[in-house]
Amino acid sequence: MHCVTTLVVDDQPVLRYAIRRLLQDCAGVRAVAEAGTEREALRHCETHRPGMVITELSVAGEPAGAAICQYAKEHLGRAAVLVFAGDPSPAAVATALNAGADSFVHKSASGTRLVAAVRSTLAGDRVWVPAGETEPPLGAAVPYTSVMTQREEDILALMLCRWSNDEIAGELHLARQTVKNYASRILHKLGFSSRRELVRALGFRAGPLRCATPVPEVPRPGEVRYRPDPVSRRSSS
């Protein structure tokens, strides 16, 4: 494994410093640069061309992490990207996947787990550690060329909440077959053979705690339903 320069993007200086100290002894990391805004991050990418980027999704109150991730994947060749986020929602994971992130680690992870995730990501493995979990690497990264549209990202977030095709169709005012077709394309783009494999691999369990924003419609008796709050919006070209 070659030594690479790593860029850490977060609007909290103490957190950036802590990650820098953690990575000083991490095998494969040569130097660590820091950025507190999207502009600083993109300037570092242009000037120093880091081999790895560790970024929050929300930077200085803006959903800048996805743009930073996309820039790294489009302009930095083989650069690895690890999203280190405080938002545990399926919408955040969907945004990270769609932006081309190689790995996703929630900020509840220990320093040891973060360093292990960095090493695995640099070695070419995907690592997904949701809130309170310690999931193992998932294997080879998904090619960034399989970017999703905004509609696909929204449907992915609901799939991670374990919504059925009928529920998604009703929520998004789509035909059931249309949702089924979207789901098939999403699974193909992400390299999963089934919904069960997708949900199991990304560490999500059934239940309302995985989706943060209540659905406005009146639920069925005894049912509590939630919908994700997408982190960012992009055109669905």
C-alpha positions as CSV (number, residue, x, y, z in Angstrom):
1,M,0.0,0.0,0.0
2,H,1.5,3.4,-1.1
3,C,1.6,6.3,1.4
4,V,-0.9,9.0,0.6
5,T,-1.7,12.5,1.6
6,T,-5.0,12.8,3.4
7,L,-7.4,15.8,3.5
8,V,-9.7,16.0,6.6
9,V,-12.8,18.3,6.0
10,D,-14.9,19.3,9.0
11,D,-16.0,22.7,10.4
12,Q,-14.9,21.7,13.9
13,P,-11.2,22.5,14.4
14,V,-10.9,20.3,17.5
15,L,-12.3,17.3,15.6
16,R,-10.0,17.9,12.7
17,Y,-7.0,18.0,15.1
18,A,-8.1,14.8,16.8
19,I,-8.4,13.0,13.4
20,R,-4.9,14.4,12.4
21,R,-3.4,12.9,15.6
22,L,-5.1,9.6,15.1
23,L,-3.9,9.3,11.5
24,Q,-0.2,10.3,12.3
25,D,0.6,6.7,13.1
26,C,-1.8,5.2,10.6
27,A,-0.1,2.9,8.0
28,G,-0.4,4.3,4.5
29,V,-0.9,8.0,5.5
30,R,2.0,10.3,4.8
31,A,0.6,13.7,5.7
32,V,-2.7,15.2,6.8
33,A,-4.1,18.5,5.6
34,E,-7.2,20.2,7.0
35,A,-10.1,22.2,5.7
36,G,-13.0,23.9,7.5
37,T,-15.1,25.0,4.5
38,E,-16.0,23.7,1.0
39,R,-13.8,26.4,-0.6
40,E,-10.8,25.4,1.5
41,A,-11.3,21.8,0.7
42,L,-11.6,22.3,-3.1
43,R,-8.5,24.5,-3.0
44,H,-6.5,21.8,-1.1
45,C,-7.7,19.2,-3.7
46,E,-6.6,21.4,-6.6
47,T,-3.2,22.3,-5.0
48,H,-2.1,19.1,-3.1
49,R,-4.2,16.4,-4.9
50,P,-4.6,14.2,-1.8
51,G,-4.9,10.5,-2.2
52,M,-7.7,10.3,0.4
53,V,-10.4,12.6,1.5
54,I,-12.2,12.3,4.9
55,T,-15.2,14.6,5.0
56,E,-18.4,15.4,6.8
57,L,-21.6,15.7,4.8
58,S,-22.6,19.0,6.5
59,V,-19.8,21.6,6.4
60,A,-20.2,25.1,7.9
61,G,-24.0,24.6,7.9
62,E,-24.1,23.6,4.2
63,P,-24.5,20.2,2.5
64,A,-21.0,20.5,1.0
65,G,-19.7,17.1,1.7
66,A,-21.4,15.5,-1.3
67,A,-19.9,18.1,-3.6
68,I,-16.4,17.6,-2.1
69,C,-16.8,13.8,-2.5
70,Q,-17.9,14.2,-6.1
71,Y,-15.0,16.5,-6.9
72,A,-12.5,14.1,-5.5
73,K,-13.9,11.2,-7.5
74,E,-14.0,13.2,-10.7
75,H,-10.7,15.1,-10.5
76,L,-8.3,13.2,-8.2
77,G,-8.0,9.9,-10.1
78,R,-7.9,7.0,-7.7
79,A,-8.5,9.1,-4.5
80,A,-10.4,7.3,-1.8
81,V,-13.2,9.0,0.0
82,L,-14.5,8.3,3.5
83,V,-17.5,10.1,4.8
84,F,-17.3,10.7,8.6
85,A,-20.7,12.0,9.4
86,G,-22.8,12.9,12.4
87,D,-26.1,12.2,10.6
88,P,-27.0,8.5,10.9
89,S,-30.1,8.6,8.7
90,P,-30.6,6.5,5.6
91,A,-30.8,9.7,3.6
92,A,-27.3,10.6,4.7
93,V,-26.0,7.1,3.6
94,A,-27.8,7.4,0.3
95,T,-26.2,10.8,-0.3
96,A,-22.8,9.4,0.5
97,L,-23.3,6.5,-1.8
98,N,-24.6,8.7,-4.6
99,A,-21.6,11.1,-4.2
100,G,-19.2,8.2,-4.8
101,A,-18.0,7.6,-1.2
102,D,-16.0,4.5,-0.7
103,S,-16.8,4.3,3.0
104,F,-19.2,5.7,5.5
105,V,-18.4,5.9,9.3
106,H,-20.7,7.5,11.8
107,K,-19.1,9.9,14.4
108,S,-20.1,7.6,17.2
109,A,-17.3,5.2,16.1
110,S,-14.2,4.9,18.3
111,G,-10.9,6.3,17.2
112,T,-9.6,2.7,16.8
113,R,-12.6,1.9,14.5
114,L,-12.0,5.0,12.4
115,V,-8.3,4.3,11.9
116,A,-9.2,0.7,10.9
117,A,-11.8,2.1,8.4
118,V,-9.1,4.4,7.0
119,R,-6.7,1.5,6.5
120,S,-9.4,-0.7,4.9
121,T,-10.5,2.1,2.6
122,L,-6.9,2.8,1.5
123,A,-6.6,-1.0,0.8
124,G,-9.5,-0.8,-1.6
125,D,-12.3,-2.1,0.7
126,R,-15.6,-0.5,1.5
127,V,-16.5,0.0,5.1
128,W,-19.9,1.1,6.4
129,V,-20.2,1.8,10.1
130,P,-23.6,3.3,11.0
131,A,-24.4,4.7,14.5
132,G,-23.5,2.3,17.3
133,E,-22.3,-0.4,14.9
134,T,-19.0,-2.0,14.1
135,E,-19.6,-3.5,10.7
136,P,-16.7,-5.3,8.8
137,P,-15.5,-4.2,5.4
138,L,-17.9,-4.9,2.5
139,G,-15.4,-5.7,-0.2
140,A,-14.5,-3.9,-3.4
141,A,-15.8,-0.3,-3.9
142,V,-18.6,0.5,-6.2
143,P,-17.4,2.2,-9.4
144,Y,-18.2,6.0,-9.2
145,T,-19.5,5.8,-12.8
146,S,-22.7,4.3,-11.4
147,V,-24.0,7.6,-10.1
148,M,-27.7,7.8,-9.2
149,T,-30.3,10.4,-10.1
150,Q,-31.9,12.4,-7.4
151,R,-35.1,10.3,-7.7
152,E,-33.0,7.1,-7.3
153,E,-31.3,8.6,-4.2
154,D,-34.7,9.4,-2.6
155,I,-36.0,5.9,-3.3
156,L,-32.8,4.4,-2.0
157,A,-33.3,6.3,1.3
158,L,-36.8,4.8,1.6
159,M,-35.5,1.3,0.7
160,L,-33.0,1.6,3.6
161,C,-36.0,2.3,5.8
162,R,-37.4,-1.0,4.7
163,W,-40.4,0.5,2.9
164,S,-42.1,-1.8,0.4
165,N,-42.6,-0.9,-3.2
166,D,-46.3,-0.1,-2.6
167,E,-45.4,2.2,0.3
168,I,-42.8,4.0,-1.8
169,A,-45.1,4.3,-4.7
170,G,-47.8,5.8,-2.5
171,E,-45.4,8.3,-0.9
172,L,-43.8,9.5,-4.1
173,H,-47.0,9.2,-6.3
174,L,-45.4,6.6,-8.7
175,A,-46.7,3.4,-10.2
176,R,-45.6,0.3,-8.3
177,Q,-43.8,-1.1,-11.4
178,T,-42.0,2.2,-11.8
179,V,-40.7,1.9,-8.2
180,K,-39.7,-1.7,-8.9
181,N,-37.7,-0.7,-11.9
182,Y,-36.0,2.1,-10.0
183,A,-35.1,-0.4,-7.2
184,S,-33.6,-2.8,-9.7
185,R,-31.5,-0.1,-11.2
186,I,-30.3,1.1,-7.8
187,L,-29.3,-2.4,-6.7
188,H,-27.4,-2.9,-10.0
189,K,-25.6,0.4,-9.7
190,L,-24.5,-0.3,-6.1
191,G,-23.5,-3.9,-6.8
192,F,-26.1,-5.6,-4.6
193,S,-28.2,-8.6,-5.7
194,S,-31.2,-7.9,-3.4
195,R,-32.7,-5.5,-1.0
196,R,-32.0,-7.8,1.9
197,E,-28.3,-7.8,1.0
198,L,-28.3,-4.0,0.7
199,V,-29.9,-3.4,4.1
200,R,-27.8,-6.1,5.8
201,A,-24.6,-4.8,4.3
202,L,-25.2,-1.2,5.3
203,G,-26.1,-2.1,8.8
204,F,-29.8,-0.9,8.9
205,R,-32.4,-2.7,10.9
206,A,-36.2,-2.4,10.7
207,G,-37.8,0.2,12.9
208,P,-38.4,4.0,13.0
209,L,-35.1,5.0,14.6
210,R,-33.4,4.7,11.2
211,C,-35.5,7.4,9.6
212,A,-35.7,10.7,11.3
213,T,-38.6,12.8,9.8
214,P,-42.3,11.9,10.4
215,V,-44.5,11.3,7.4
216,P,-47.3,13.8,7.4
217,E,-50.0,11.3,6.5
218,V,-52.0,9.6,9.2
219,P,-50.5,6.2,9.9
220,R,-52.5,3.0,10.0
221,P,-53.6,1.8,13.5
222,G,-50.5,0.7,15.5
223,E,-48.1,1.8,12.8
224,V,-45.4,4.5,13.1
225,R,-43.9,5.6,9.8
226,Y,-41.0,7.9,9.1
227,R,-39.4,9.4,6.0
228,P,-35.8,10.5,5.5
229,D,-34.8,14.1,5.2
230,P,-32.5,14.2,2.2
231,V,-29.2,15.9,3.0
232,S,-28.8,17.6,-0.4
233,R,-30.7,18.1,-3.7
234,R,-29.3,17.7,-7.1
235,S,-30.9,17.6,-10.5
236,S,-32.2,14.3,-11.7
237,S,-30.7,14.3,-15.1
